[in-house]
Structures are given as C-alpha cells and as structure tokens.
Amino acid sequence: MIVVSHRGPVSFRREPDGSFTTRRGSGGVVSALAPLLLGRADVRWIAAAIGEDDRAAVLTGAAAGVDGGVELLALDPEVHARHYDVISNRVLWFCFHGLFDLAREPTFDREFHEAWECYRSVNQSVAAAVAEAAPEGDVVLVQDLQLLLVPGQLRALRPDLRISHFTHTPFCGPNSIRVLPDTMATEVCSSLGGTAAGFHTDRWAASYRASASEILGPDTTTHAFAATFGPDPDALAAVAASSEVAAAAAALDERVGDRHCIVRCDRMEPSKNILRGFHAYEELLRDDATWPGRVTFVAELNPSRESLVEYRDYRSEVETTAARINDEWATSDWEPIILDTRDDFPQSVAALQRADVLLVNPVRDGLNLVAMEGPLLGTRDPALCLSREAGAFDLLRDHCLAVHPFDITQTANAHATALTMEPAERATRVAGLRDAAGARPASAWLDALVSYAR
C-alpha cells in the first residue's frame, strides 16, 4: 500500500551543527493514518518536502530511511509555492468552500494559468514517484485537494494499480464548478472520475457527482463514496491528562472565574466564519441584559496560511472585531472575549474542557473534527452549536443545536438556548455526541479507502 499526501507524516528541522531532527507531521490525515501505518513493512508514504529544512534533508540524504517507508519529494520551491498558495489555497479551497466574492474574484489571468501549469507539474512529479515505487497491483490512497490530478496521471502511467482519492474538504456543486476555467474543471473531474472518489459525507459526494455530470456530460460514470473518521479518544485523553493542559486550564480559570464559557477552537481563516460568531455573541449581550458579565467567549485561533493576503486581512479583521467588542463591553473584572492566536494545542484542549457551549459555525467544512473533540474533552457537558454546513453535522445533527452560518440572530438565539439548557438535557445530548464521535475509528475509514480503490 502507498499513501500519497501533500504534507507527510514526518518533518525535519536543521540544527545549528547541520544535523537534522524529526518530528511527527501535523494535520488530520497524518493524525488519522500515521498511528495505523507508520512502521508497517508493506506501506510506503510519499509526500512533498514542505519547508526549506525538509528540502535540505532530502537533498543531503538525511531524509533517506527515516521512519521506515516515508519518502519526501524535494520539489522546485517556486513551482511548489504556486501549486500550493495560488491554486490549492486561493482557487480550489475558495471554490470548494464557497468563499469567492464573485463580483471581484476570482480573476483567471496569465499568473493563474502559469500557476495551473505548476499545479499540474507537482501532481505529475508525485504521480511519477508513485509509479516508480509501487509494486504490481498495489493499492494507492491519494489524499486531498492538493493532489486532485494524481489519480488520472497515475492511471495513465500504471493502469495495474488500484487507486482511491479522498477529498477532505467539501466539493462544490455545479454552479460553483462552472466558475473554474473549462480546462481546470474538466481535468479535475476527469481525474477523479477515473477512480474511486471519497468524501466525508454523502452530501459532498453528491455535489461531486453533480459537478462531474455538469462538466463531463450527463452520461458520465462516477465512483463516489462517503466514509469518515472521528478523533482518537485515547490520544485526546492522554493530552488532556498532561501537565501542560493542567497549567493552561488553571490560567484560564483564573481569567474566567465562575462565568459561563462559549468556546471555539479553529484555524484563523475565512471558511471558519469567526466574525459572524463574534457578532452573534455581541447580539446575545445586547438583547439580554442578564448575560453581560456572566458569559465569556474564549476563542483559540491558530494562525493559518499567512503567506496569503486574504488570510492576513481576515486575521486583522478578527482581531479588530474582538478588540472593539472588548472595548465596548468590558468591565474592571470581566473580559468579554479572550482571544488567543498561539498555535498551542494544550491551550485549546484546556478551553474545550472548560466549555459550557462549543460553537462550530463554518461557512462550509469537509468534516470539522473539533465538533467531536469538544464533547469528548468537555467536563461541563458542553452544548454544541453546529453549522449545518459542517460535514460533521450529518453525524451529530440529532444531538446538537443547528446553526445557520449566515444568520447572526439565529446563532445568538442558539447560544441563549445552549446557556440555559437544563442539566438533564445537556447530559443526554453530550452522551449522544460522544457516542457518535467514538463510533467511527480511523481504522474503519482506512478499510473503506482500501475496499473502494479501483
């Protein structure tokens, strides 16, 4: 078996003496698959060398043989940057998550078309590496939107292989796929159409089928499937029991006191819908005079993709909005919004433990694991306010409070309902959330990827 992803399960850091140390890679794919596959003699993992230290480790030979079957590809830095920043993050991410402001963007100019050639090139380099490494008839599991063309390119090189591709984001519907240039849309749909294409929910699979039909024709045959995974309860419990989380929890308790907590833990990026969450909290404070001073919004927001101006601008707007609300509402002993922008997982775990309400309100999301992590970690039977546009909503709808991601008033009302919910109802709901979160282990998801490969 070969796993193919953009970000690998191992990253490198160059030390002052010129040697390299390794650490486990980040991201949901690595978290789900690395514990199951690393160290197995029958598994190889092929990924890109992400940063300069990764590339140096590959070029000097330091990466050879590290962690068994992991192979990192030292791609041309400029080509790789255009593949990742321009196409993967500015175009595909925005298209699949419904983030384009169509009156202004996108604009497919010469820079875009040059970047699309870079995206093709990176995918072709990955496909060639897999084709060279794969034994006859092997299974290849390709991951996510950075590698959408690999299945088609690999099929042309090695028709003997069984391939599946899994998209961890949503997939856009026919109206949105038509925004992309014709060649791009056709290549993406054709590549996925020739293999098993997996998604976290039936909804995203249906969007892909409809888009493929729109772009390739109504008689197009697709092989889409839905499968998903939840968090690892044992791994979460181990982190929650650590001294780092205990220290973070004590510091948070000192700031919050005995107040109720609305908590969110997200990457700082537009699809997470952070601004509307703050506006809904402010509306709660304005509409009900009993809440000011009694409820604090704790926002753990990790910086994301700050090489892109869209993300830097969004972070600035988030920070400005939080500061404005605090300036207007704060008292000598109450901080309405506690905004933490450090990439600090123990701090996020401590916040999830302390939550009375967990807000997960993305514009659109492939899954959103925090909607399941929060109930597993919460010590106060947290009520979950969950966007119906999160992939996790399909799993958790019977136990959460549904949130319309664009309706601030409805979200504010959901907060009020969650904060005043009777303890017995909270306990019943959180028990259902925990059962649902634990019912889909990563091992079952991996089995599905292998069984659907064709």
Summary of the structure (lengths in Angstrom):
residues: 454
radius of gyration: 22.4
end to end distance: 13.1
largest distance: 69.5
contacts: 1567
relative contact order: 0.10
helix: 50%
strand: 17%
